[in-house]
Amino acid sequence: MSSEVVFSTEGQERLAAILKRYPYKRAAILPVLHLAQEEFSYISPAVEEYVAQLLDLTPAQVHEVVTFYSMFRSRPLGKYHIECCTNLSCFLRGGLPLVKFLEEKLGIRVGEVTPDQQFSLATVECLCDCGSAPVVRINNRYYGNLSPQKLDALLEELKQQ
């Protein structure tokens, strides 16, 4: 395990508080993985090993959880992580063409990061904002009633930041 993969002092305090809430260490795997993702940005194999040691699990057991749940990232994301809703309302209002637009505009496919590390792209099943379809979420901020033109203007604005 890499010596870099150790929770900060605050992270260690939060870990202790999490572990107090569970009768067995292994039961705390989801909140501990959330904490690890906050601390390290994504769950690398080294982070999986670290969490496994903390919870008396094998790295394979931790990996199974990381790869099962879509909220855990096993790769770094771009500075701006774009999630496009593909559920029924967004699909019917042009969500898939927005995904294609983003792939072409950014030069990446879903699941990839731009070479400059500025943007990463993902699809999600539902962003729970059907009344504003099609919707994307960028770094946990929602944008709705989008068209390729509106999305293009938003991307240009983000590039200037």
MDAnalysis code that builds the backbone (N, CA, C; Angstrom):
import MDAnalysis as mda
import numpy as np

u = mda.Universe.empty(483, n_residues=161, atom_resindex=np.repeat(np.arange(161), 3), trajectory=True)
u.add_TopologyAttr("name", ["N", "CA", "C"] * 161)
u.add_TopologyAttr("resid", np.arange(1, 162))
u.add_TopologyAttr("resname", ["MET", "SER", "SER", "GLU", "VAL", "VAL", "PHE", "SER", "THR", "GLU", "GLY", "GLN", "GLU", "ARG", "LEU", "ALA", "ALA", "ILE", "LEU", "LYS", "ARG", "TYR", "PRO", "TYR", "LYS", "ARG", "ALA", "ALA", "ILE", "LEU", "PRO", "VAL", "LEU", "HIS", "LEU", "ALA", "GLN", "GLU", "GLU", "PHE", "SER", "TYR", "ILE", "SER", "PRO", "ALA", "VAL", "GLU", "GLU", "TYR", "VAL", "ALA", "GLN", "LEU", "LEU", "ASP", "LEU", "THR", "PRO", "ALA", "GLN", "VAL", "HIS", "GLU", "VAL", "VAL", "THR", "PHE", "TYR", "SER", "MET", "PHE", "ARG", "SER", "ARG", "PRO", "LEU", "GLY", "LYS", "TYR", "HIS", "ILE", "GLU", "CYS", "CYS", "THR", "ASN", "LEU", "SER", "CYS", "PHE", "LEU", "ARG", "GLY", "GLY", "LEU", "PRO", "LEU", "VAL", "LYS", "PHE", "LEU", "GLU", "GLU", "LYS", "LEU", "GLY", "ILE", "ARG", "VAL", "GLY", "GLU", "VAL", "THR", "PRO", "ASP", "GLN", "GLN", "PHE", "SER", "LEU", "ALA", "THR", "VAL", "GLU", "CYS", "LEU", "CYS", "ASP", "CYS", "GLY", "SER", "ALA", "PRO", "VAL", "VAL", "ARG", "ILE", "ASN", "ASN", "ARG", "TYR", "TYR", "GLY", "ASN", "LEU", "SER", "PRO", "GLN", "LYS", "LEU", "ASP", "ALA", "LEU", "LEU", "GLU", "GLU", "LEU", "LYS", "GLN", "GLN"])
u.atoms.positions = np.array([
    [0.841, -1.174, 0.000],
    [0.000, 0.000, 0.000],
    [0.889, 1.242, 0.000],
    [0.494, 2.222, -0.782],
    [1.250, 3.456, -0.874],
    [1.134, 4.240, 0.423],
    [2.243, 4.864, 0.836],
    [2.217, 5.650, 2.069],
    [1.382, 6.911, 1.892],
    [1.095, 7.321, 0.650],
    [0.268, 8.496, 0.398],
    [-1.185, 8.239, 0.760],
    [-1.598, 6.993, 0.768],
    [-2.996, 6.655, 0.977],
    [-3.256, 6.470, 2.461],
    [-3.465, 7.595, 3.118],
    [-3.803, 7.622, 4.532],
    [-4.752, 8.797, 4.717],
    [-5.817, 8.582, 5.449],
    [-6.753, 9.672, 5.698],
    [-6.055, 10.822, 6.411],
    [-6.511, 12.017, 6.123],
    [-6.050, 13.203, 6.851],
    [-6.475, 13.058, 8.314],
    [-6.006, 13.946, 9.139],
    [-6.403, 13.921, 10.553],
    [-7.922, 14.026, 10.673],
    [-8.511, 14.952, 9.922],
    [-9.974, 15.088, 9.935],
    [-10.639, 13.810, 9.426],
    [-10.085, 13.220, 8.371],
    [-10.627, 11.979, 7.832],
    [-10.570, 10.843, 8.841],
    [-9.486, 10.786, 9.597],
    [-9.354, 9.755, 10.626],
    [-10.382, 9.954, 11.736],
    [-10.649, 11.206, 12.066],
    [-11.677, 11.491, 13.075],
    [-13.060, 11.099, 12.553],
    [-13.313, 11.412, 11.297],
    [-14.600, 11.034, 10.710],
    [-14.742, 9.512, 10.609],
    [-13.638, 8.837, 10.285],
    [-13.649, 7.378, 10.239],
    [-14.020, 6.809, 11.604],
    [-13.413, 7.314, 12.653],
    [-13.706, 6.829, 14.007],
    [-15.178, 7.020, 14.338],
    [-15.734, 8.171, 13.956],
    [-17.159, 8.434, 14.215],
    [-18.048, 7.478, 13.421],
    [-17.657, 7.192, 12.177],
    [-18.424, 6.243, 11.358],
    [-18.400, 4.861, 11.993],
    [-17.224, 4.399, 12.360],
    [-17.089, 3.043, 12.901],
    [-17.879, 2.854, 14.199],
    [-18.047, 3.918, 14.977],
    [-18.819, 3.830, 16.221],
    [-20.294, 3.527, 15.961],
    [-20.769, 3.842, 14.781],
    [-22.194, 3.653, 14.470],
    [-22.540, 2.229, 14.040],
    [-21.547, 1.373, 13.852],
    [-21.782, 0.037, 13.316],
    [-21.258, -1.040, 14.267],
    [-22.018, -2.146, 14.382],
    [-21.576, -3.219, 15.280],
    [-20.362, -3.983, 14.744],
    [-20.193, -3.994, 13.420],
    [-19.058, -4.670, 12.784],
    [-18.427, -3.696, 11.799],
    [-17.113, -3.719, 11.708],
    [-16.408, -2.811, 10.797],
    [-16.911, -2.937, 9.358],
    [-17.106, -4.172, 8.904],
    [-17.478, -4.387, 7.511],
    [-18.808, -3.737, 7.159],
    [-19.664, -3.536, 8.139],
    [-20.962, -2.898, 7.883],
    [-20.814, -1.431, 7.512],
    [-19.662, -0.849, 7.795],
    [-19.422, 0.568, 7.524],
    [-18.828, 0.811, 6.139],
    [-18.808, -0.191, 5.290],
    [-18.086, -0.057, 4.020],
    [-18.597, 1.097, 3.153],
    [-19.902, 1.298, 3.039],
    [-20.395, 2.375, 2.172],
    [-19.995, 3.759, 2.682],
    [-20.252, 4.088, 3.947],
    [-19.817, 5.415, 4.390],
    [-18.296, 5.590, 4.378],
    [-17.549, 4.529, 4.621],
    [-16.091, 4.642, 4.581],
    [-15.622, 4.867, 3.140],
    [-16.259, 4.219, 2.181],
    [-15.904, 4.464, 0.778],
    [-16.265, 5.887, 0.352],
    [-17.396, 6.398, 0.837],
    [-17.745, 7.796, 0.551],
    [-16.673, 8.728, 1.114],
    [-16.251, 8.458, 2.327],
    [-15.203, 9.257, 2.955],
    [-13.908, 9.164, 2.143],
    [-13.561, 7.969, 1.728],
    [-12.337, 7.774, 0.948],
    [-12.410, 8.537, -0.374],
    [-13.560, 8.530, -1.007],
    [-13.701, 9.249, -2.267],
    [-13.587, 10.764, -2.042],
    [-14.137, 11.250, -0.951],
    [-13.984, 12.671, -0.614],
    [-12.507, 13.017, -0.398],
    [-11.815, 12.158, 0.295],
    [-10.406, 12.419, 0.636],
    [-9.475, 12.299, -0.570],
    [-9.701, 11.290, -1.409],
    [-8.744, 10.975, -2.463],
    [-9.258, 11.239, -3.873],
    [-10.495, 11.747, -4.002],
    [-11.110, 12.095, -5.284],
    [-11.682, 10.890, -6.037],
    [-11.052, 9.746, -5.943],
    [-11.563, 8.522, -6.567],
    [-10.990, 7.326, -5.816],
    [-11.547, 6.146, -6.095],
    [-11.147, 4.932, -5.382],
    [-10.178, 4.144, -6.269],
    [-8.906, 4.368, -6.067],
    [-7.870, 3.644, -6.806],
    [-7.655, 2.276, -6.166],
    [-6.911, 1.389, -6.816],
    [-6.592, 0.108, -6.178],
    [-5.888, 0.287, -4.827],
    [-5.032, 1.303, -4.709],
    [-4.350, 1.555, -3.427],
    [-5.355, 1.972, -2.355],
    [-6.355, 2.756, -2.741],
    [-7.385, 3.165, -1.783],
    [-8.241, 1.953, -1.398],
    [-8.527, 1.086, -2.352],
    [-9.263, -0.147, -2.038],
    [-8.503, -0.962, -0.995],
    [-7.183, -1.083, -1.167],
    [-6.364, -1.824, -0.195],
    [-6.419, -1.167, 1.179],
    [-6.338, 0.147, 1.206],
    [-6.374, 0.893, 2.462],
    [-7.699, 0.668, 3.180],
    [-8.795, 0.805, 2.459],
    [-10.121, 0.589, 3.057],
    [-10.256, -0.854, 3.534],
    [-9.744, -1.794, 2.752],
    [-9.803, -3.204, 3.143],
    [-9.078, -3.417, 4.479],
    [-7.909, -2.819, 4.623],
    [-7.159, -2.950, 5.884],
    [-7.930, -2.330, 7.046],
    [-8.523, -1.158, 6.808],
    [-9.266, -0.477, 7.870],
    [-10.453, -1.289, 8.364],
    [-11.101, -2.019, 7.431],
    [-12.346, -2.729, 7.755],
    [-12.164, -4.234, 7.903],
    [-10.925, -4.698, 7.921],
    [-10.641, -6.145, 8.029],
    [-11.327, -6.935, 6.917],
    [-11.217, -6.427, 5.707],
    [-11.762, -7.081, 4.517],
    [-10.615, -7.365, 3.555],
    [-10.905, -8.105, 2.509],
    [-9.915, -8.291, 1.452],
    [-10.094, -7.174, 0.424],
    [-9.037, -6.843, -0.298],
    [-9.193, -5.850, -1.366],
    [-10.268, -6.263, -2.387],
    [-10.400, -7.561, -2.634],
    [-11.427, -8.034, -3.575],
    [-12.830, -7.713, -3.066],
    [-13.060, -7.847, -1.780],
    [-14.380, -7.521, -1.222],
    [-14.689, -6.034, -1.382],
    [-13.692, -5.200, -1.171],
    [-13.890, -3.756, -1.343],
    [-14.116, -3.444, -2.819],
    [-13.340, -4.061, -3.690],
    [-13.470, -3.841, -5.135],
    [-14.871, -4.214, -5.632],
    [-15.415, -5.292, -5.099],
    [-16.779, -5.699, -5.491],
    [-17.782, -4.592, -5.203],
    [-17.655, -3.951, -4.071],
    [-18.574, -2.873, -3.697],
    [-18.333, -1.644, -4.577],
    [-17.084, -1.292, -4.782],
    [-16.756, -0.118, -5.599],
    [-17.304, -0.279, -7.015],
    [-17.170, -1.450, -7.574],
    [-17.616, -1.650, -8.958],
    [-19.112, -1.904, -9.076],
    [-19.779, -2.244, -7.985],
    [-21.226, -2.471, -8.022],
    [-21.990, -1.152, -8.022],
    [-21.568, -0.208, -7.195],
    [-22.284, 1.060, -7.032],
    [-21.727, 2.125, -7.969],
    [-22.614, 2.760, -8.725],
    [-22.175, 3.754, -9.710],
    [-21.702, 5.059, -9.084],
    [-21.969, 5.291, -7.811],
    [-21.539, 6.556, -7.198],
    [-20.055, 6.556, -6.832],
    [-19.422, 5.394, -6.914],
    [-18.001, 5.342, -6.624],
    [-17.210, 5.401, -7.926],
    [-16.200, 6.252, -7.943],
    [-15.386, 6.443, -9.136],
    [-14.066, 5.697, -8.964],
    [-13.693, 4.952, -9.974],
    [-12.423, 4.232, -9.914],
    [-11.364, 4.887, -10.798],
    [-11.719, 6.047, -11.365],
    [-10.768, 6.817, -12.176],
    [-10.934, 8.301, -11.854],
    [-9.886, 9.084, -12.075],
    [-10.026, 10.529, -11.848],
    [-11.034, 11.133, -12.817],
    [-11.682, 12.180, -12.383],
    [-12.632, 12.905, -13.222],
    [-12.000, 14.204, -13.683],
    [-12.653, 14.833, -14.647],
    [-12.212, 16.138, -15.091],
    [-12.580, 17.196, -14.063],
    [-12.042, 18.375, -14.264],
    [-12.374, 19.505, -13.394],
    [-13.886, 19.718, -13.379],
    [-14.514, 19.531, -14.535],
    [-15.969, 19.619, -14.655],
    [-16.495, 18.245, -15.070],
    [-17.224, 17.618, -14.162],
    [-17.786, 16.301, -14.445],
    [-19.233, 16.481, -14.901],
    [-19.489, 16.119, -16.154],
    [-20.803, 16.298, -16.760],
    [-21.538, 14.963, -16.744],
    [-22.706, 14.957, -16.106],
    [-23.552, 13.772, -16.072],
    [-24.841, 14.080, -16.822],
    [-25.127, 13.284, -17.821],
    [-26.306, 13.485, -18.661],
    [-27.377, 12.460, -18.307],
    [-28.561, 12.949, -18.011],
    [-29.672, 12.050, -17.709],
    [-30.139, 11.377, -18.990],
    [-30.388, 10.075, -18.899],
    [-30.868, 9.320, -20.059],
    [-32.199, 8.624, -19.777],
    [-32.869, 9.008, -18.687],
    [-34.140, 8.386, -18.351],
    [-35.227, 8.864, -19.306],
    [-36.429, 8.355, -19.137],
    [-37.506, 8.543, -20.106],
    [-37.777, 10.004, -20.452],
    [-37.983, 10.855, -19.459],
    [-38.306, 12.258, -19.758],
    [-37.192, 12.931, -20.542],
    [-35.964, 12.741, -20.114],
    [-34.837, 13.351, -20.820],
    [-34.661, 12.721, -22.200],
    [-34.858, 11.423, -22.283],
    [-34.760, 10.734, -23.574],
    [-35.761, 11.327, -24.566],
    [-37.013, 11.494, -24.121],
    [-38.060, 12.009, -25.009],
    [-37.851, 13.465, -25.395],
    [-37.119, 14.215, -24.580],
    [-36.901, 15.639, -24.852],
    [-35.507, 15.934, -25.403],
    [-34.801, 14.902, -25.883],
    [-33.535, 15.137, -26.578],
    [-32.276, 14.873, -25.794],
    [-32.359, 14.072, -24.752],
    [-31.184, 13.787, -23.936],
    [-30.075, 13.061, -24.675],
    [-30.428, 12.069, -25.486],
    [-29.384, 11.315, -26.192],
    [-28.666, 12.167, -27.235],
    [-29.367, 13.006, -27.993],
    [-28.625, 13.909, -28.886],
    [-27.674, 14.854, -28.134],
    [-28.037, 15.227, -26.897],
    [-27.129, 16.048, -26.102],
    [-25.859, 15.277, -25.756],
    [-26.012, 13.992, -25.443],
    [-24.832, 13.159, -25.155],
    [-23.941, 13.110, -26.386],
    [-24.522, 12.872, -27.535],
    [-23.743, 12.815, -28.790],
    [-23.074, 14.157, -29.067],
    [-23.805, 15.246, -28.836],
    [-23.233, 16.583, -29.010],
    [-22.001, 16.760, -28.125],
    [-22.134, 16.377, -26.859],
    [-21.012, 16.517, -25.923],
    [-19.825, 15.658, -26.335],
    [-20.093, 14.437, -26.779],
    [-18.998, 13.571, -27.231],
    [-18.240, 14.224, -28.385],
    [-18.986, 14.789, -29.333],
    [-18.336, 15.428, -30.483],
    [-17.625, 16.718, -30.070],
    [-18.286, 17.544, -29.282],
    [-17.735, 18.836, -28.867],
    [-16.458, 18.658, -28.033],
    [-16.496, 17.700, -27.109],
    [-15.361, 17.494, -26.208],
    [-14.308, 16.541, -26.765],
    [-14.681, 15.786, -27.794],
    [-13.740, 14.837, -28.388],
    [-13.491, 13.613, -27.521],
    [-14.468, 13.286, -26.680],
    [-14.362, 12.103, -25.819],
    [-15.673, 11.331, -25.887],
    [-15.635, 10.125, -25.367],
    [-16.842, 9.312, -25.269],
    [-17.260, 9.250, -23.797],
    [-18.461, 8.789, -23.568],
    [-18.952, 8.605, -22.201],
    [-17.947, 7.740, -21.439],
    [-17.605, 8.170, -20.229],
    [-16.643, 7.439, -19.406],
    [-15.219, 7.933, -19.547],
    [-14.999, 8.927, -20.397],
    [-13.638, 9.419, -20.624],
    [-13.459, 10.833, -20.078],
    [-12.197, 11.259, -20.064],
    [-11.805, 12.590, -19.613],
    [-11.050, 13.255, -20.758],
    [-11.284, 14.553, -20.952],
    [-10.559, 15.260, -22.009],
    [-9.065, 15.258, -21.697],
    [-8.225, 15.316, -22.733],
    [-6.767, 15.286, -22.505],
    [-6.272, 16.383, -21.564],
    [-6.950, 17.536, -21.539],
    [-6.525, 18.620, -20.650],
    [-7.103, 18.484, -19.240],
    [-7.808, 17.386, -18.993],
    [-8.405, 17.088, -17.677],
    [-9.504, 18.075, -17.276],
    [-10.025, 18.841, -18.224],
    [-11.056, 19.824, -17.918],
    [-12.439, 19.202, -17.771],
    [-12.770, 18.242, -18.641],
    [-14.119, 17.693, -18.669],
    [-14.103, 16.170, -18.644],
    [-15.045, 15.608, -17.914],
    [-15.311, 14.175, -17.986],
    [-16.806, 14.036, -18.248],
    [-17.191, 12.926, -18.860],
    [-18.565, 12.747, -19.316],
    [-19.108, 11.405, -18.857],
    [-20.340, 11.434, -18.349],
    [-21.007, 10.208, -17.906],
    [-22.500, 10.322, -18.211],
    [-23.137, 9.175, -18.308],
    [-24.596, 9.155, -18.365],
    [-25.090, 8.597, -17.038],
    [-26.253, 9.058, -16.627],
    [-26.873, 8.575, -15.398],
    [-28.313, 8.232, -15.702],
    [-28.846, 7.331, -14.918],
    [-30.203, 6.848, -15.160],
    [-31.250, 7.925, -14.906],
    [-31.108, 8.699, -13.855],
    [-32.111, 9.722, -13.578],
    [-31.526, 10.792, -12.657],
    [-31.780, 12.044, -12.995],
    [-31.352, 13.157, -12.157],
    [-32.527, 13.774, -11.399],
    [-33.704, 13.158, -11.518],
    [-34.882, 13.543, -10.730],
    [-35.318, 14.986, -10.959],
    [-35.225, 15.448, -12.188],
    [-35.674, 16.794, -12.539],
    [-36.418, 16.729, -13.869],
    [-37.387, 15.815, -13.941],
    [-38.088, 15.525, -15.190],
    [-38.792, 16.744, -15.784],
    [-39.245, 17.656, -14.940],
    [-39.926, 18.847, -15.429],
    [-39.022, 19.793, -16.195],
    [-37.707, 19.606, -16.072],
    [-36.741, 20.465, -16.763],
    [-35.958, 19.700, -17.828],
    [-36.474, 18.561, -18.246],
    [-35.767, 17.709, -19.202],
    [-35.540, 18.446, -20.530],
    [-34.411, 18.148, -21.180],
    [-33.300, 17.305, -20.748],
    [-32.396, 18.034, -19.757],
    [-31.828, 17.248, -18.850],
    [-31.067, 17.782, -17.734],
    [-29.663, 17.195, -17.725],
    [-28.691, 18.044, -17.363],
    [-27.343, 17.561, -17.051],
    [-26.978, 18.109, -15.682],
    [-26.080, 17.403, -15.036],
    [-25.529, 17.857, -13.762],
    [-24.030, 18.011, -13.973],
    [-23.526, 19.179, -13.619],
    [-22.094, 19.446, -13.732],
    [-21.598, 19.798, -12.345],
    [-20.739, 18.929, -11.807],
    [-20.212, 19.109, -10.446],
    [-21.345, 19.379, -9.451],
    [-22.378, 18.565, -9.537],
    [-23.527, 18.606, -8.625],
    [-24.410, 19.841, -8.788],
    [-24.256, 20.582, -9.868],
    [-25.164, 21.687, -10.177],
    [-25.999, 21.277, -11.395],
    [-27.301, 21.503, -11.301],
    [-28.231, 21.046, -12.331],
    [-28.497, 22.139, -13.368],
    [-28.595, 21.712, -14.632],
    [-28.943, 22.596, -15.743],
    [-30.023, 21.894, -16.553],
    [-31.135, 22.568, -16.764],
    [-32.242, 21.932, -17.456],
    [-32.724, 22.703, -18.665],
    [-33.720, 22.093, -19.339],
    [-34.302, 22.653, -20.564],
    [-33.198, 22.972, -21.570],
    [-32.295, 22.036, -21.724],
    [-31.110, 22.272, -22.539],
    [-31.325, 21.948, -24.009],
    [-30.605, 22.653, -24.815],
    [-30.468, 22.385, -26.246],
    [-28.973, 22.346, -26.515],
    [-28.557, 21.867, -27.676],
    [-27.118, 21.900, -27.966],
    [-26.546, 23.321, -27.891],
    [-27.320, 24.316, -28.312],
    [-26.837, 25.694, -28.274],
    [-26.637, 26.172, -26.831],
    [-27.598, 25.885, -25.959],
    [-27.470, 26.286, -24.557],
    [-26.298, 25.564, -23.900],
    [-26.153, 24.291, -24.210],
    [-25.067, 23.508, -23.635],
    [-23.712, 24.003, -24.140],
    [-23.644, 24.381, -25.406],
    [-22.414, 24.912, -25.973],
    [-22.014, 26.205, -25.253],
    [-22.986, 27.091, -25.018],
    [-22.711, 28.339, -24.306],
    [-22.228, 28.054, -22.879],
    [-22.834, 27.066, -22.230],
    [-22.433, 26.684, -20.875],
    [-21.001, 26.160, -20.863],
    [-20.650, 25.328, -21.834],
    [-19.282, 24.802, -21.918],
    [-18.281, 25.933, -22.100],
    [-18.600, 26.869, -22.946],
    [-17.699, 28.006, -23.178],
    [-17.515, 28.828, -21.911],
    [-18.603, 29.000, -21.163],
    [-18.531, 29.718, -19.883],
    [-17.612, 28.989, -18.903],
    [-17.758, 27.661, -18.841],
    [-16.920, 26.866, -17.932],
    [-15.446, 26.929, -18.323],
    [-15.184, 26.934, -19.621],
    [-13.788, 26.995, -20.092],
    [-13.113, 28.289, -19.672],
    [-13.905, 29.347, -19.500],
    [-13.350, 30.648, -19.114],
    [-13.031, 30.728, -17.620],
    [-13.534, 29.810, -16.834],
    [-13.328, 29.842, -15.380],
    [-12.013, 29.232, -14.984],
])
